[in-house]
Amino acid sequence: MTDAQLDNAIVRHTQSASRWKTVCFSALLVAALSAASMGVAVRQTTASAAAPATATMQSQAQPTVSPSPAPTITPTPTLAQVVPAAFANLNQLDGSSTLASAGVELNEMQRSQLMERIEDFRAQGYQASFVVVDMRTGAAIASYGGMPMYTASSIKAPYIVSLAQTGAVDINAVATSATADAAGINRLITQTLQVSDNDTYEALYKRFGAAPTMQWLAGTGATTGLNGYYGDVTAIDLARMWVNSYDYLFGASADAADAQGRTWLAQQMRSSLNSSIAAVHGEGEIVASKAGWIYGEGNLYAYNDAGIVIPAGSMQLGEKPQGYVLAMLTNACARDDLLTALAQTVDDAMRAA
């Protein structure tokens, strides 16, 4: 072999070895990449397979939420339940306290506002007492509620209700003037309630006396009643009379035998002369009240008002009693401003209750 042929053979051998190295390196590189790809695939498959189990475990780890219990619905008391509750709370009141309550806790705003109205009377040298009864619950609030004060004409409406409820007068016959006698009583009642006529009231009292009223008050806890035509009563007892009146005037169903007479009687107490309670309420509200006043005759001084307030639109009061009873007894003669302010503050407190 010539030198040239040997040189050519060495070159070819070197090129062949280089090509084999390249092939081997490429094969190794492909194998490594394939292995890496398979590893990733295996990890992804494992992760995918494990994911549902993890999700299931997380789902199982969530706390079980129990459904909230249904709210307890307290039934609204009927009037037949509220009336005895009212009498019981009136019995519990501290009649000598500046401000007392039974069956309800006054908040600071209510207490402050009522105390301010009470102080208005005291600061100007007057005596005043009041009692309010929430006819939705029977709860009662009082200021000096046990202090006897002169009723003046504020006793007239409860007296007439007692005649009707005890049957001393046939209120249906009176309402319709069914007979000449009933028509005469109709006129006496109308004049007594609407313009506070003393003569017509005395005519009724002379005929029927105090017995119907004392019978009517039996079982209410009243400690003061009628002493002659008028007399001294406490605001607590005057409130008892109006709780009784609410029950009689508004508690009966529409088909009660004397429903017509009751409706007529309540109507005679609307827009009562000089009523501070009526003065702070609108046309749509029911206000059955009776004021009373005397300016020094017989050395007697009084400016009083008492009655029932029922919100506009209230119906079926026997089943869903609404509103309140308010009795105010004062010697603040001609001070409509003081009584009206007190009546308004009491109304605000009742609406907030």
C-alpha positions as CSV (number, residue, x, y, z in Angstrom):
1,M,0.0,0.0,0.0
2,T,1.4,3.3,-1.1
3,D,1.7,6.2,1.3
4,A,-1.1,8.0,-0.4
5,Q,-3.4,5.0,-0.1
6,L,-2.5,4.7,3.6
7,D,-3.3,8.3,4.2
8,N,-6.6,7.9,2.4
9,A,-7.5,4.8,4.6
10,I,-6.7,6.7,7.8
11,V,-8.9,9.6,6.8
12,R,-11.8,7.3,6.0
13,H,-11.4,5.5,9.3
14,T,-11.4,8.7,11.2
15,Q,-14.5,10.0,9.4
16,S,-16.3,6.7,10.1
17,A,-15.4,6.8,13.8
18,S,-16.7,10.4,14.0
19,R,-20.0,9.4,12.4
20,W,-20.4,6.5,14.9
21,K,-19.7,8.8,17.8
22,T,-22.3,11.2,16.5
23,V,-24.9,8.4,16.0
24,C,-24.2,7.0,19.5
25,F,-24.4,10.4,21.1
26,S,-27.7,11.1,19.3
27,A,-29.1,7.8,20.4
28,L,-28.1,8.4,24.0
29,L,-29.7,11.9,23.8
30,V,-32.9,10.5,22.4
31,A,-33.0,7.9,25.1
32,A,-32.5,10.4,27.8
33,L,-35.2,12.7,26.5
34,S,-37.6,9.8,26.2
35,A,-36.9,8.7,29.8
36,A,-37.5,12.3,31.0
37,S,-40.7,12.5,29.1
38,M,-42.0,9.3,30.5
39,G,-41.1,10.4,34.1
40,V,-43.1,13.6,33.6
41,A,-46.0,11.7,32.2
42,V,-45.9,9.2,35.1
43,R,-45.9,12.1,37.6
44,Q,-48.7,13.8,35.8
45,T,-50.7,10.6,35.7
46,T,-50.0,9.9,39.4
47,A,-51.0,13.5,40.3
48,S,-54.2,13.2,38.2
49,A,-55.0,10.0,39.9
50,A,-54.4,11.4,43.3
51,A,-56.4,14.6,42.7
52,P,-59.9,13.2,43.1
53,A,-58.9,11.5,46.4
54,T,-57.5,14.8,47.7
55,A,-60.7,16.6,46.6
56,T,-62.8,14.0,48.3
57,M,-60.8,14.3,51.5
58,Q,-61.1,18.1,51.4
59,S,-64.8,17.7,50.9
60,Q,-65.1,15.3,53.8
61,A,-63.1,17.6,56.0
62,Q,-65.7,20.5,55.6
63,P,-67.8,20.9,58.8
64,T,-71.5,19.8,58.4
65,V,-73.7,22.9,58.6
66,S,-76.9,22.2,60.4
67,P,-80.0,24.2,59.2
68,S,-80.9,27.1,61.4
69,P,-83.9,26.4,63.7
70,A,-87.1,28.0,62.6
71,P,-87.8,31.3,64.6
72,T,-90.1,31.0,67.5
73,I,-93.3,32.9,66.7
74,T,-95.0,34.3,69.9
75,P,-98.7,34.6,69.4
76,T,-100.3,38.0,69.9
77,P,-102.2,38.1,73.2
78,T,-106.0,38.5,72.8
79,L,-107.8,41.2,74.6
80,A,-109.2,38.6,77.0
81,Q,-105.6,37.9,78.0
82,V,-104.4,41.5,78.0
83,V,-107.1,42.9,80.3
84,P,-106.3,40.7,83.3
85,A,-102.6,41.3,82.7
86,A,-103.2,45.0,82.7
87,F,-105.1,44.8,86.1
88,A,-102.3,42.7,87.5
89,N,-99.6,45.2,86.4
90,L,-101.6,48.1,87.7
91,N,-101.7,46.3,91.1
92,Q,-97.9,46.1,90.9
93,L,-97.2,49.8,90.3
94,D,-95.5,51.9,93.0
95,G,-98.1,54.6,93.3
96,S,-95.8,57.0,95.2
97,S,-92.9,56.8,92.7
98,T,-92.0,59.7,90.4
99,L,-91.8,57.1,87.6
100,A,-92.7,53.4,88.0
101,S,-93.4,50.6,85.5
102,A,-94.7,47.1,85.6
103,G,-94.4,44.6,82.8
104,V,-92.0,46.8,80.8
105,E,-88.5,48.3,81.2
106,L,-88.2,51.9,80.1
107,N,-85.1,52.7,78.0
108,E,-83.1,55.8,79.0
109,M,-84.6,58.0,76.3
110,Q,-88.2,57.2,77.3
111,R,-87.4,57.7,81.0
112,S,-85.6,61.0,80.4
113,Q,-88.4,62.4,78.3
114,L,-91.2,61.4,80.7
115,M,-89.2,62.8,83.6
116,E,-88.8,66.0,81.8
117,R,-92.6,66.3,81.3
118,I,-93.2,65.5,85.0
119,E,-90.7,68.2,86.0
120,D,-92.5,70.7,83.8
121,F,-95.5,70.5,86.1
122,R,-93.5,70.5,89.3
123,A,-91.3,73.5,88.3
124,Q,-94.4,75.6,87.8
125,G,-96.0,74.6,91.1
126,Y,-98.5,72.1,90.0
127,Q,-99.3,68.5,91.0
128,A,-99.7,65.9,88.3
129,S,-100.0,62.2,88.0
130,F,-100.5,59.9,85.1
131,V,-100.8,56.2,84.2
132,V,-100.6,54.6,80.8
133,V,-101.4,51.0,80.0
134,D,-100.2,49.4,76.8
135,M,-103.2,47.5,75.5
136,R,-101.0,45.2,73.3
137,T,-99.4,43.6,76.4
138,G,-101.0,45.0,79.6
139,A,-97.7,46.7,80.6
140,A,-98.2,49.9,82.7
141,I,-96.2,53.1,83.5
142,A,-97.1,55.6,86.2
143,S,-96.0,58.8,87.8
144,Y,-97.5,59.3,91.3
145,G,-100.3,57.0,90.2
146,G,-101.5,56.3,93.7
147,M,-102.1,60.0,94.6
148,P,-105.9,60.7,94.9
149,M,-107.0,63.8,93.0
150,Y,-110.3,65.4,92.1
151,T,-111.8,63.9,89.0
152,A,-114.0,66.8,87.8
153,S,-115.8,65.7,84.7
154,S,-113.2,63.1,83.7
155,I,-115.3,60.6,85.6
156,K,-118.4,61.0,83.3
157,A,-117.4,58.7,80.5
158,P,-116.4,55.7,82.8
159,Y,-119.7,56.3,84.7
160,I,-121.7,56.0,81.5
161,V,-119.8,52.9,80.3
162,S,-120.6,51.3,83.6
163,L,-124.3,51.9,83.0
164,A,-124.1,50.2,79.6
165,Q,-121.9,47.3,80.6
166,T,-123.9,46.4,83.7
167,G,-127.2,46.6,81.8
168,A,-128.5,49.5,83.9
169,V,-129.4,51.0,80.5
170,D,-130.2,49.1,77.3
171,I,-127.5,50.7,75.2
172,N,-129.0,49.4,71.9
173,A,-132.3,50.9,72.6
174,V,-130.6,54.1,73.7
175,A,-128.5,54.3,70.6
176,T,-131.5,54.0,68.3
177,S,-133.9,56.0,70.6
178,A,-136.2,52.9,70.4
179,T,-138.6,54.3,73.0
180,A,-139.3,57.7,74.4
181,D,-137.4,56.8,77.5
182,A,-134.4,55.6,75.6
183,A,-134.5,58.7,73.5
184,G,-134.3,60.8,76.7
185,I,-131.3,58.8,77.9
186,N,-129.7,59.2,74.5
187,R,-129.9,63.0,74.9
188,L,-128.5,62.9,78.4
189,I,-125.6,60.7,77.4
190,T,-124.8,62.7,74.3
191,Q,-124.8,66.0,76.1
192,T,-122.7,64.7,79.0
193,L,-120.0,63.2,76.8
194,Q,-119.8,65.7,73.9
195,V,-120.1,69.0,75.8
196,S,-119.6,67.9,79.4
197,D,-123.0,69.1,80.5
198,N,-123.1,68.9,84.3
199,D,-126.9,69.0,84.5
200,T,-127.4,66.0,82.1
201,Y,-124.7,64.1,84.0
202,E,-126.4,64.8,87.3
203,A,-129.8,63.7,85.9
204,L,-128.2,60.3,85.0
205,Y,-126.6,60.0,88.4
206,K,-129.8,60.8,90.2
207,R,-131.6,58.1,88.3
208,F,-129.0,55.3,88.4
209,G,-126.7,56.2,91.3
210,A,-123.3,54.8,92.0
211,A,-124.2,51.1,92.3
212,P,-123.6,50.2,88.6
213,T,-120.1,51.8,88.8
214,M,-119.1,50.0,91.9
215,Q,-120.4,46.7,90.5
216,W,-118.5,47.4,87.3
217,L,-115.2,48.0,89.2
218,A,-115.5,44.8,91.2
219,G,-112.6,42.5,90.4
220,T,-110.4,45.3,88.8
221,G,-108.5,46.0,92.0
222,A,-109.8,49.6,92.2
223,T,-109.6,51.1,95.7
224,T,-111.3,54.4,94.9
225,G,-114.6,54.9,93.0
226,L,-117.4,57.4,93.0
227,N,-118.1,59.5,96.0
228,G,-121.2,61.5,95.0
229,Y,-121.2,62.9,91.5
230,Y,-117.5,63.3,91.3
231,G,-114.9,62.8,94.1
232,D,-111.2,61.9,94.4
233,V,-109.7,59.0,92.5
234,T,-106.1,57.9,91.7
235,A,-104.8,57.8,88.2
236,I,-104.3,54.0,88.7
237,D,-108.0,53.6,89.4
238,L,-109.0,55.9,86.5
239,A,-106.8,53.8,84.2
240,R,-108.6,50.7,85.5
241,M,-111.9,52.2,84.5
242,W,-110.6,52.9,81.0
243,V,-109.1,49.4,80.6
244,N,-112.6,48.2,81.4
245,S,-114.0,50.6,78.9
246,Y,-111.6,49.5,76.2
247,D,-112.7,45.9,76.8
248,Y,-116.4,46.8,76.6
249,L,-116.3,49.3,73.7
250,F,-113.9,47.6,71.4
251,G,-113.6,44.0,72.5
252,A,-117.0,42.8,71.2
253,S,-117.3,41.1,67.9
254,A,-119.4,42.7,65.2
255,D,-122.2,40.3,65.7
256,A,-122.5,40.8,69.5
257,A,-126.0,41.5,70.6
258,D,-125.2,45.1,71.7
259,A,-122.5,45.8,69.1
260,Q,-124.6,48.7,67.6
261,G,-125.0,50.3,71.0
262,R,-121.3,49.9,71.9
263,T,-120.2,51.5,68.6
264,W,-122.6,54.4,69.1
265,L,-121.3,55.0,72.7
266,A,-117.7,55.0,71.6
267,Q,-118.6,57.5,68.9
268,Q,-119.9,60.0,71.5
269,M,-116.5,60.1,73.1
270,R,-114.7,61.2,69.8
271,S,-113.4,64.8,69.7
272,S,-114.3,65.3,73.3
273,L,-114.4,68.9,74.5
274,N,-111.0,70.2,75.8
275,S,-109.4,66.8,75.4
276,S,-105.6,67.1,75.4
277,I,-105.3,63.5,74.3
278,A,-107.5,64.1,71.2
279,A,-105.5,67.2,70.4
280,V,-102.3,65.3,69.6
281,H,-103.8,62.7,67.3
282,G,-104.9,62.7,63.7
283,E,-108.3,62.1,62.2
284,G,-107.6,58.5,61.3
285,E,-106.8,57.4,64.8
286,I,-109.5,56.4,67.2
287,V,-109.5,58.5,70.4
288,A,-112.3,58.0,72.9
289,S,-111.7,60.4,75.8
290,K,-113.2,62.6,78.4
291,A,-111.5,65.7,79.9
292,G,-112.5,67.3,83.2
293,W,-111.7,70.8,84.7
294,I,-112.7,73.1,87.5
295,Y,-111.1,76.5,88.2
296,G,-111.6,77.1,91.9
297,E,-115.3,76.6,92.6
298,G,-115.5,75.2,96.1
299,N,-111.8,75.6,96.3
300,L,-111.3,72.8,93.8
301,Y,-108.8,72.9,91.0
302,A,-108.4,70.3,88.3
303,Y,-107.4,69.9,84.7
304,N,-107.6,66.2,83.7
305,D,-108.0,64.0,80.7
306,A,-108.3,60.2,80.2
307,G,-109.2,57.9,77.5
308,I,-108.2,55.4,74.8
309,V,-106.0,55.8,71.8
310,I,-106.1,53.3,68.9
311,P,-103.9,53.5,65.8
312,A,-105.4,54.1,62.4
313,G,-106.4,51.0,60.5
314,S,-106.6,48.8,63.6
315,M,-109.3,46.0,63.2
316,Q,-110.5,43.0,65.2
317,L,-109.3,44.5,68.5
318,G,-110.7,41.6,70.5
319,E,-108.2,39.3,68.8
320,K,-105.4,41.9,68.1
321,P,-105.6,44.6,70.7
322,Q,-103.8,47.8,69.8
323,G,-103.1,51.2,71.3
324,Y,-103.2,52.3,74.9
325,V,-105.1,53.8,77.8
326,L,-104.0,57.0,79.4
327,A,-105.2,58.8,82.5
328,M,-103.8,62.2,83.5
329,L,-104.9,64.0,86.7
330,T,-103.5,67.4,87.5
331,N,-104.4,70.7,89.2
332,A,-102.8,72.7,86.3
333,C,-105.9,74.7,85.5
334,A,-106.1,75.9,81.9
335,R,-102.6,74.7,81.1
336,D,-103.4,72.9,77.9
337,D,-99.8,73.2,76.9
338,L,-98.6,71.1,79.8
339,L,-101.2,68.3,79.4
340,T,-100.8,68.3,75.6
341,A,-97.0,68.0,75.9
342,L,-97.4,65.1,78.4
343,A,-99.9,63.3,76.1
344,Q,-97.5,63.7,73.2
345,T,-94.5,62.4,75.1
346,V,-96.5,59.4,76.3
347,D,-97.6,58.7,72.7
348,D,-94.0,58.8,71.6
349,A,-93.0,56.3,74.3
350,M,-95.9,54.0,73.3
351,R,-94.9,54.1,69.7
352,A,-91.3,53.3,70.6
353,A,-92.2,50.3,72.8
